[in-house]
Amino acid sequence: MEFDLKAGPQGHFYFPKKLRKMLGDKITVLPNETAAAIYSEDADPEAVILSLQLIVEHLKLKKKARKGGSG
């Protein structure tokens, strides 16, 4: 599942209800220059790492599909 979010007029991002339910009331954002990991403040680091590995695999499949199955 993907969520495409855009900032409102004041520059705030509003997370859909489904995403807020998944992450809870307090989140941690770990950014770098290109992307960010967003997870529950009390999430187990090992669980976050496993989830991020799945997300990376999803992105690799998406990239492959965009290239027509090659690469």
C-alpha positions as CSV (number, residue, x, y, z in Angstrom):
1,M,0.0,0.0,0.0
2,E,1.3,3.5,-0.8
3,F,0.1,6.9,0.3
4,D,0.7,9.9,-1.9
5,L,0.6,12.9,0.5
6,K,1.0,16.6,-0.3
7,A,1.4,19.6,2.0
8,G,-1.6,21.7,2.8
9,P,-1.5,25.5,2.5
10,Q,0.5,26.0,5.6
11,G,3.1,23.4,4.7
12,H,1.7,20.6,7.0
13,F,1.4,17.0,5.9
14,Y,-1.8,15.3,6.9
15,F,-1.6,11.5,7.3
16,P,-4.7,9.5,6.3
17,K,-6.6,7.9,9.1
18,K,-5.5,4.4,8.2
19,L,-1.9,5.4,8.4
20,R,-2.4,7.2,11.7
21,K,-4.0,4.1,13.1
22,M,-1.0,2.0,12.0
23,L,1.6,4.4,13.4
24,G,-0.1,5.7,16.5
25,D,-0.1,9.2,18.1
26,K,3.7,9.7,18.3
27,I,6.0,9.0,15.4
28,T,9.7,9.1,14.8
29,V,11.0,10.4,11.4
30,L,14.5,9.4,10.4
31,P,15.4,11.3,7.2
32,N,18.4,11.6,4.9
33,E,18.7,13.6,1.7
34,T,16.4,11.4,-0.4
35,A,14.0,9.6,1.8
36,A,12.7,9.1,5.3
37,A,11.7,6.3,7.6
38,I,8.6,7.0,9.6
39,Y,7.7,4.6,12.4
40,S,6.0,4.5,15.8
41,E,7.9,6.2,18.6
42,D,7.9,2.9,20.6
43,A,8.6,0.6,17.6
44,D,11.1,-2.2,18.1
45,P,14.2,-1.3,16.0
46,E,14.5,-4.9,14.7
47,A,10.9,-4.8,13.4
48,V,11.5,-1.4,11.8
49,I,14.6,-2.8,10.0
50,L,12.6,-5.9,8.8
51,S,9.8,-3.6,7.5
52,L,12.3,-1.3,5.7
53,Q,13.9,-4.4,4.0
54,L,10.4,-5.3,2.7
55,I,9.9,-1.7,1.5
56,V,13.3,-1.8,-0.3
57,E,12.2,-5.1,-2.1
58,H,8.9,-3.4,-3.1
59,L,10.9,-0.5,-4.6
60,K,13.2,-2.8,-6.5
61,L,10.1,-4.5,-8.0
62,K,8.6,-1.2,-8.9
63,K,11.8,-0.1,-10.5
64,K,12.1,-3.3,-12.5
65,A,8.4,-3.0,-13.7
66,R,9.1,0.6,-14.8
67,K,12.0,-0.6,-16.9
68,G,9.9,-3.2,-18.6
69,G,11.1,-6.1,-16.6
70,S,14.9,-5.6,-17.2
71,G,17.3,-4.6,-14.5
